[in-house]
Amino acid sequence: MKREEDFYKSILETSHDEIYVTDGNGVAIYCNKAFENNYGMNKEEVIGKHIDYLIAHGYCDKSPLPLVMKYKRQFSIQQTTKTGRNLIVTATPKLKENGDVDIIVENCRDITELKKMRENLESVKQEVLRYRQEVEQLRREEIKNKEDLIVKSSKFKAVMDIVERISDTGANILITGESGTGKSMLAKHIHRTSSRKEGPFIKINCTTISPNLLESELFGYVGGAFSGANKQGKIGLVELADGGTLFLDEIGEIPFSLQAKFLDLIQEKAFTPVGGTESKSIDVRIIAATNARLDKLVGEKVFREDLYYRLKVIELDVPPLRERQEEIVEMSRFFIAKFNEEYNRDVSLTPECINILKEYKWPGNIRELRHILEHMVVTAPCRLLGVKHMPDYILNAIGVEKEALGEAEKLDDIMERVEKETIRRCYKQYGNSYRVADALGISQSKASRLYRKYIK
């Protein structure tokens, strides 16, 4: 009998789950080792104590025992203990023949780690949701800017002919050209016209991320990979591009120490997060862009030759704006319309102004043209912008002096004065924007805008 008793007792003591037994009044008569771990008190302290003692002294926040004693049936609750454990507690009564409670046996399972896993899962879900929202924002921006790509010149048409042939091949592409020539827009166009168009387009500007953070931002990291890292780890930008296109802008700025990892990404279609041991497979097309001479960087031993040739399976050289004069006029009209809508203006350019834009060499390319036109629209003193409203440095670059323009630009002032007098007279005669618009043959929205400009 003694050996049998010891045998069963050893089973109870080695049980991972807590076992706690009270008499019919809720006074402890037995507990195993797991109880001590869960509540932070020894067996000797609990034996003979009523369940109210444990609750009153903060060893647990609640107990199913009062319910069991009252209703004489099994109850389960979730309980938090003094040691910070989260337990699922099931209390089962053993009844006497007369129906009174003889003893109550509690089985307690520690769900602390499970609760943490649920919290971590929720955190990961929120992070995934945020990334999805970021990707969706990138897609919206892509759609918003899709008309920026204007093709009129023979040189750019030649580039676009190649793009049309290779867009859907999935081959890696290296886009070269001066800063501001529209390499990013070309990369977006390639993505939009490929079979990956429904997937994400993730742009990474290699110059805007700190070299110390570049690897973890690109490839992500596992939890605890380094000091200050998110405990749940982080998804990298590379992984966000899965199923779509990864655009590496200014690829020449990637540190030499990180280039081998990109080579592996291209060759193996896989990568390993920072601090991780297992690689992740990925389906991504890589488009890289640079305004640097990568072949020169290879010669200087600051860019890997094998990575260079892996990137330039297809090389597209975007010509500078000065070699695409046929596109300057249409780009200017596009940007003026864009900024008129954005800033609620109604500005246009004189033919003389357009000619100046065509004559200027645009060292900053499309980016410079866009900046200048935005500045002119925002600061426009009148509706019709002429040469005298252009920045001095552009006029100086082509040898035009503002002082010499004199009377030639006064037509703008005349037109604005006539427009102002006409609007004031019509509003006085007709009274509202609908009737004014009908009388002048313009839209009601334009009539309202002119009212705000000249009268209100």
C-alpha positions as CSV (number, residue, x, y, z in Angstrom):
1,M,0.0,0.0,0.0
2,K,2.9,2.4,0.9
3,R,4.6,1.7,-2.5
4,E,1.3,2.2,-4.3
5,E,0.7,5.5,-2.5
6,D,4.2,6.7,-3.3
7,F,3.7,5.7,-6.9
8,Y,0.6,7.8,-7.3
9,K,2.1,10.7,-5.3
10,S,5.1,10.8,-7.6
11,I,2.8,11.1,-10.6
12,L,1.0,14.0,-9.0
13,E,4.3,15.7,-8.1
14,T,5.8,15.4,-11.5
15,S,2.7,16.6,-13.3
16,H,3.4,19.8,-15.4
17,D,-0.1,21.0,-14.7
18,E,-1.0,22.2,-11.2
19,I,-3.2,20.0,-9.0
20,Y,-4.8,21.7,-5.9
21,V,-7.3,19.9,-3.6
22,T,-9.5,21.4,-0.9
23,D,-12.1,20.0,1.4
24,G,-15.8,20.7,0.9
25,N,-15.4,24.1,2.6
26,G,-12.5,25.3,0.4
27,V,-9.6,24.6,2.8
28,A,-6.5,23.3,1.1
29,I,-5.5,19.7,1.9
30,Y,-3.1,19.0,-1.0
31,C,-1.1,20.7,-3.7
32,N,1.7,19.6,-6.0
33,K,5.0,21.2,-7.0
34,A,3.5,23.0,-9.9
35,F,1.3,25.0,-7.5
36,E,4.4,26.4,-5.8
37,N,5.7,27.6,-9.2
38,N,2.4,29.2,-10.2
39,Y,1.7,31.0,-6.9
40,G,5.1,31.6,-5.4
41,M,4.4,30.0,-2.1
42,N,5.4,26.7,-0.4
43,K,3.1,23.8,0.3
44,E,3.5,24.3,4.0
45,E,2.1,27.8,3.6
46,V,-1.0,26.8,1.7
47,I,-2.1,23.6,3.5
48,G,-4.9,24.5,5.9
49,K,-5.5,27.9,4.3
50,H,-9.0,28.8,2.9
51,I,-9.2,29.9,-0.7
52,D,-10.2,33.4,0.6
53,Y,-6.7,33.6,2.1
54,L,-5.0,33.3,-1.3
55,I,-7.3,35.9,-2.9
56,A,-7.0,38.3,0.0
57,H,-3.2,38.2,0.0
58,G,-2.9,38.6,-3.8
59,Y,-1.7,35.2,-4.7
60,C,-4.5,35.0,-7.3
61,D,-7.2,37.4,-8.5
62,K,-10.1,35.0,-8.4
63,S,-11.1,31.3,-7.9
64,P,-13.8,29.0,-9.2
65,L,-14.1,27.3,-5.7
66,P,-16.9,29.5,-4.3
67,L,-19.0,28.7,-7.4
68,V,-18.3,25.0,-7.0
69,M,-19.2,25.0,-3.3
70,K,-22.5,26.9,-4.1
71,Y,-23.7,25.0,-7.2
72,K,-21.9,21.7,-6.6
73,R,-20.7,21.3,-10.2
74,Q,-17.6,21.9,-12.3
75,F,-16.5,25.5,-13.2
76,S,-13.6,26.8,-15.2
77,I,-12.1,30.3,-15.2
78,Q,-9.1,32.2,-16.4
79,Q,-6.9,33.3,-13.5
80,T,-3.8,35.6,-13.0
81,T,-1.4,34.8,-10.1
82,K,1.0,36.7,-8.0
83,T,4.0,35.5,-10.2
84,G,2.4,36.8,-13.3
85,R,1.2,33.5,-14.6
86,N,-2.0,33.2,-16.6
87,L,-3.9,29.9,-15.8
88,I,-6.9,28.1,-17.0
89,V,-8.4,26.7,-13.8
90,T,-11.0,23.9,-13.8
91,A,-12.4,22.9,-10.4
92,T,-14.4,19.6,-10.1
93,P,-16.3,18.6,-6.9
94,K,-16.5,15.0,-5.6
95,L,-19.8,14.7,-3.9
96,K,-20.9,12.6,-0.8
97,E,-23.8,10.3,-0.9
98,N,-26.0,13.0,0.6
99,G,-25.1,15.4,-2.1
100,D,-22.7,17.6,-0.1
101,V,-19.3,18.5,-1.4
102,D,-16.6,16.1,-0.1
103,I,-13.5,17.4,-1.8
104,I,-12.7,19.8,-4.8
105,V,-9.9,19.1,-7.2
106,E,-8.4,21.9,-9.2
107,N,-6.5,21.3,-12.4
108,C,-4.6,24.4,-13.6
109,R,-2.9,24.8,-17.0
110,D,-0.4,27.6,-17.5
111,I,-1.3,29.6,-20.6
112,T,1.1,32.4,-20.1
113,E,3.2,31.6,-23.2
114,L,0.0,31.0,-25.2
115,K,-1.3,34.5,-24.2
116,K,2.0,36.0,-25.2
117,M,1.9,34.2,-28.5
118,R,-1.6,35.5,-29.1
119,E,-0.5,39.1,-28.3
120,N,2.5,38.6,-30.6
121,L,0.3,37.3,-33.3
122,E,-2.0,40.3,-33.0
123,S,1.1,42.6,-33.1
124,V,2.3,40.9,-36.3
125,K,-1.2,41.2,-37.8
126,Q,-1.2,44.9,-37.1
127,E,2.3,45.2,-38.7
128,V,1.2,43.3,-41.8
129,L,-1.8,45.6,-42.0
130,R,0.4,48.6,-41.9
131,Y,2.7,47.2,-44.6
132,R,-0.3,46.5,-46.8
133,Q,-1.5,50.1,-46.3
134,E,1.9,51.3,-47.2
135,V,2.0,49.2,-50.3
136,E,-1.5,50.3,-51.3
137,Q,-0.3,53.9,-50.9
138,L,2.6,53.2,-53.2
139,R,0.2,51.8,-55.8
140,R,-2.0,54.9,-55.5
141,E,1.0,57.1,-56.0
142,E,2.0,55.0,-59.0
143,I,-1.4,55.4,-60.6
144,K,-1.5,59.1,-59.8
145,N,1.8,59.7,-61.6
146,K,1.5,57.4,-64.5
147,E,0.9,60.2,-67.0
148,D,4.3,61.8,-66.2
149,L,5.9,59.5,-68.8
150,I,5.8,61.5,-72.1
151,V,7.5,60.1,-75.2
152,K,8.0,62.3,-78.3
153,S,11.7,62.4,-79.1
154,S,13.4,59.9,-81.3
155,K,16.0,59.0,-78.7
156,F,13.4,58.3,-76.0
157,K,11.2,56.4,-78.5
158,A,14.2,54.1,-79.1
159,V,14.4,53.4,-75.4
160,M,10.7,52.7,-75.2
161,D,10.8,50.3,-78.1
162,I,13.2,48.2,-76.1
163,V,11.0,48.5,-73.0
164,E,8.0,47.2,-75.0
165,R,10.0,44.1,-76.0
166,I,11.4,43.3,-72.6
167,S,8.8,44.6,-70.2
168,D,7.1,41.2,-69.7
169,T,10.2,39.0,-69.7
170,G,11.1,39.2,-66.1
171,A,14.7,40.0,-66.9
172,N,16.7,42.2,-64.5
173,I,17.1,45.8,-65.8
174,L,19.7,48.5,-65.2
175,I,18.5,52.0,-65.9
176,T,21.2,54.6,-66.4
177,G,21.1,58.3,-67.0
178,E,21.6,61.7,-65.4
179,S,19.8,62.7,-62.2
180,G,16.3,63.8,-62.9
181,T,15.7,62.2,-66.3
182,G,12.8,60.1,-65.1
183,K,14.4,56.8,-64.3
184,S,11.9,56.1,-61.5
185,M,9.0,56.8,-63.8
186,L,10.4,54.4,-66.4
187,A,10.8,51.7,-63.8
188,K,7.1,52.2,-62.8
189,H,6.1,52.0,-66.4
190,I,7.9,48.7,-66.9
191,H,6.2,47.3,-63.8
192,R,2.7,48.5,-65.0
193,T,3.1,46.9,-68.4
194,S,4.5,43.6,-67.0
195,S,2.7,40.4,-65.8
196,R,3.6,41.6,-62.3
197,K,1.4,44.7,-62.5
198,E,-1.0,43.4,-59.9
199,G,1.9,42.8,-57.4
200,P,3.6,45.5,-55.4
201,F,6.1,48.0,-56.7
202,I,8.6,48.7,-53.9
203,K,11.1,51.5,-54.4
204,I,14.2,51.7,-52.3
205,N,16.4,54.8,-52.5
206,C,19.8,53.5,-51.4
207,T,21.0,57.0,-50.5
208,T,18.2,57.8,-48.1
209,I,18.7,54.9,-45.6
210,S,21.5,55.0,-43.1
211,P,24.2,52.5,-44.0
212,N,24.0,51.2,-40.4
213,L,20.3,50.4,-40.9
214,L,20.3,49.5,-44.6
215,E,20.6,45.7,-44.2
216,S,17.8,45.4,-41.6
217,E,15.5,47.8,-43.5
218,L,16.0,45.9,-46.7
219,F,16.1,42.3,-45.5
220,G,14.3,42.6,-42.2
221,Y,15.4,40.9,-39.0
222,V,14.3,38.3,-36.5
223,G,13.3,39.1,-33.0
224,G,16.2,40.0,-30.7
225,A,18.7,40.3,-33.7
226,F,20.3,43.3,-32.1
227,S,20.0,45.8,-29.3
228,G,16.8,47.9,-29.7
229,A,15.3,45.5,-32.2
230,N,11.5,44.8,-32.2
231,K,10.9,41.6,-30.2
232,Q,8.7,40.3,-32.9
233,G,11.2,41.0,-35.6
234,K,10.5,43.1,-38.7
235,I,9.6,42.4,-42.4
236,G,12.1,44.0,-44.8
237,L,11.3,46.0,-47.9
238,V,12.7,43.2,-50.1
239,E,10.1,40.8,-48.7
240,L,7.3,43.3,-49.3
241,A,8.1,43.2,-53.0
242,D,7.4,39.5,-53.2
243,G,5.3,38.8,-56.3
244,G,6.1,42.2,-57.7
245,T,9.0,44.5,-58.6
246,L,11.9,45.7,-56.4
247,F,13.3,49.0,-57.7
248,L,16.7,49.8,-56.3
249,D,17.3,53.5,-57.0
250,E,20.9,54.8,-56.8
251,I,22.2,51.2,-56.7
252,G,25.8,52.5,-56.8
253,E,25.4,53.7,-53.2
254,I,25.0,50.3,-51.7
255,P,27.9,49.5,-49.4
256,F,30.4,46.9,-50.7
257,S,29.8,44.8,-47.7
258,L,26.1,44.4,-48.5
259,Q,26.5,43.8,-52.3
260,A,27.2,40.1,-51.8
261,K,23.7,39.7,-50.2
262,F,22.1,41.3,-53.2
263,L,24.0,39.0,-55.5
264,D,22.6,36.0,-53.5
265,L,19.1,37.5,-53.8
266,I,19.4,37.8,-57.6
267,Q,21.1,34.4,-58.1
268,E,19.2,32.3,-55.5
269,K,15.9,34.2,-55.3
270,A,16.3,33.9,-51.6
271,F,17.6,35.9,-48.6
272,T,18.2,35.6,-44.9
273,P,16.9,38.2,-42.5
274,V,19.4,39.8,-40.1
275,G,20.0,37.5,-37.2
276,G,18.2,34.6,-38.9
277,T,19.5,31.2,-39.8
278,E,16.9,30.1,-42.4
279,S,16.7,31.6,-45.8
280,K,13.4,32.8,-47.3
281,S,12.5,32.2,-50.9
282,I,11.1,35.2,-52.9
283,D,9.6,35.9,-56.3
284,V,10.7,39.3,-57.3
285,R,11.9,41.2,-60.4
286,I,14.8,43.6,-59.8
287,I,15.1,46.9,-61.6
288,A,18.1,49.1,-60.6
289,A,18.9,52.7,-61.5
290,T,21.9,54.9,-61.2
291,N,23.4,58.1,-62.4
292,A,26.9,56.9,-61.7
293,R,29.2,55.0,-64.0
294,L,29.0,51.5,-62.5
295,D,31.7,50.2,-64.8
296,K,34.0,52.9,-63.4
297,L,33.1,51.9,-59.8
298,V,33.9,48.3,-60.7
299,G,37.3,49.4,-61.9
300,E,37.8,51.2,-58.6
301,K,36.9,48.0,-56.7
302,V,34.0,49.7,-54.9
303,F,31.3,47.8,-56.8
304,R,31.3,44.1,-57.4
305,E,31.8,43.1,-61.0
306,D,29.6,40.0,-60.7
307,L,26.7,42.0,-59.3
308,Y,27.2,44.6,-62.0
309,Y,26.7,42.0,-64.8
310,R,23.8,40.4,-62.9
311,L,22.0,43.7,-62.8
312,K,22.6,44.8,-66.4
313,V,21.0,41.8,-68.2
314,I,19.1,44.7,-69.9
315,E,20.5,48.2,-69.8
316,L,18.4,51.2,-70.6
317,D,20.1,54.6,-71.0
318,V,17.6,57.4,-70.5
319,P,18.7,60.5,-72.6
320,P,18.8,63.9,-70.8
321,L,16.0,66.4,-71.3
322,R,18.3,68.7,-73.5
323,E,18.3,65.8,-76.1
324,R,14.5,65.4,-75.9
325,Q,13.4,68.9,-76.9
326,E,10.2,67.5,-78.5
327,E,9.0,66.6,-75.1
328,I,9.6,69.9,-73.3
329,V,6.4,71.5,-74.6
330,E,4.1,68.7,-73.7
331,M,5.8,68.2,-70.3
332,S,5.4,71.9,-69.6
333,R,1.7,71.7,-70.4
334,F,1.3,68.6,-68.3
335,F,2.9,70.1,-65.3
336,I,1.1,73.4,-65.6
337,A,-2.3,71.6,-65.7
338,K,-1.2,69.5,-62.8
339,F,-0.2,72.4,-60.6
340,N,-3.2,74.5,-61.7
341,E,-5.4,71.7,-60.3
342,E,-3.3,71.2,-57.2
343,Y,-3.1,74.9,-56.2
344,N,-6.5,75.9,-57.6
345,R,-4.9,78.3,-60.2
346,D,-5.7,79.1,-63.8
347,V,-2.2,79.9,-65.2
348,S,-0.9,79.4,-68.7
349,L,2.4,80.2,-70.5
350,T,3.0,82.6,-73.4
351,P,4.6,81.2,-76.6
352,E,7.7,83.3,-75.8
353,C,8.0,81.6,-72.4
354,I,7.7,78.1,-74.1
355,N,10.5,79.0,-76.5
356,I,12.7,80.0,-73.6
357,L,12.0,76.6,-71.9
358,K,12.9,74.8,-75.2
359,E,16.2,76.8,-75.5
360,Y,17.4,76.2,-72.0
361,K,19.7,73.2,-71.5
362,W,18.1,71.8,-68.3
363,P,21.1,70.4,-66.4
364,G,18.6,69.3,-63.7
365,N,16.5,67.6,-66.4
366,I,12.8,66.8,-65.8
367,R,13.1,67.4,-62.0
368,E,14.4,71.0,-62.6
369,L,11.6,71.7,-65.2
370,R,8.9,70.4,-62.8
371,H,10.4,72.6,-59.9
372,I,10.5,75.7,-62.0
373,L,7.0,75.4,-63.3
374,E,5.6,74.7,-59.9
375,H,7.3,77.8,-58.6
376,M,5.9,79.9,-61.4
377,V,2.4,78.6,-60.9
378,V,2.5,79.2,-57.1
379,T,4.0,82.7,-57.3
380,A,2.1,83.8,-60.5
381,P,1.0,87.5,-60.2
382,C,-1.3,87.1,-63.2
383,R,-3.0,84.5,-65.3
384,L,-0.7,84.6,-68.3
385,L,3.0,84.0,-67.5
386,G,5.6,85.4,-69.8
387,V,9.4,85.6,-70.0
388,K,9.7,88.2,-67.3
389,H,8.1,85.8,-64.8
390,M,10.8,83.2,-65.4
391,P,13.8,82.8,-63.0
392,D,16.7,85.1,-63.7
393,Y,19.3,82.2,-63.9
394,I,17.4,80.6,-66.8
395,L,17.3,83.9,-68.7
396,N,20.9,84.6,-68.0
397,A,21.9,81.1,-69.1
398,I,20.5,81.8,-72.6
399,G,21.5,85.5,-72.7
400,V,18.1,87.2,-72.2
401,E,17.9,90.3,-70.1
402,K,14.6,91.2,-68.4
403,E,15.2,94.9,-68.8
404,A,15.2,94.4,-72.6
405,L,11.8,92.8,-72.6
406,G,10.1,96.2,-71.9
407,E,6.8,96.7,-73.6
408,A,6.5,93.2,-75.1
409,E,5.2,91.7,-71.9
410,K,2.6,94.4,-71.1
411,L,0.0,92.4,-73.1
412,D,-0.4,90.2,-70.0
413,D,-1.4,93.1,-67.9
414,I,-3.8,94.3,-70.6
415,M,-5.5,90.9,-70.8
416,E,-5.8,90.6,-67.1
417,R,-7.4,94.1,-66.8
418,V,-9.9,93.3,-69.5
419,E,-10.8,90.0,-67.8
420,K,-11.2,91.7,-64.5
421,E,-13.5,94.4,-65.9
422,T,-15.5,91.9,-67.8
423,I,-16.1,89.7,-64.8
424,R,-17.1,92.6,-62.6
425,R,-19.5,94.0,-65.2
426,C,-21.1,90.6,-65.8
427,Y,-21.6,89.8,-62.1
428,K,-23.2,93.2,-61.7
429,Q,-25.6,92.6,-64.6
430,Y,-26.4,88.9,-64.1
431,G,-26.0,88.4,-60.4
432,N,-24.8,84.7,-60.1
433,S,-22.1,82.4,-61.5
434,Y,-24.5,80.3,-63.6
435,R,-25.9,83.2,-65.6
436,V,-22.4,84.7,-65.9
437,A,-21.0,81.4,-67.2
438,D,-23.8,81.1,-69.7
439,A,-23.3,84.7,-71.0
440,L,-19.5,84.3,-71.4
441,G,-19.5,80.7,-72.6
442,I,-17.4,79.3,-69.8
443,S,-18.0,76.7,-67.1
444,Q,-19.7,77.6,-63.9
445,S,-16.7,76.5,-61.9
446,K,-14.5,78.9,-63.8
447,A,-17.0,81.7,-63.4
448,S,-16.9,81.1,-59.6
449,R,-13.1,81.0,-59.6
450,L,-12.9,84.3,-61.4
451,Y,-15.4,85.8,-59.0
452,R,-13.2,84.8,-56.0
453,K,-10.1,86.2,-57.8
454,Y,-11.5,89.6,-58.9
455,I,-14.5,90.5,-56.7
456,K,-14.7,88.5,-53.4
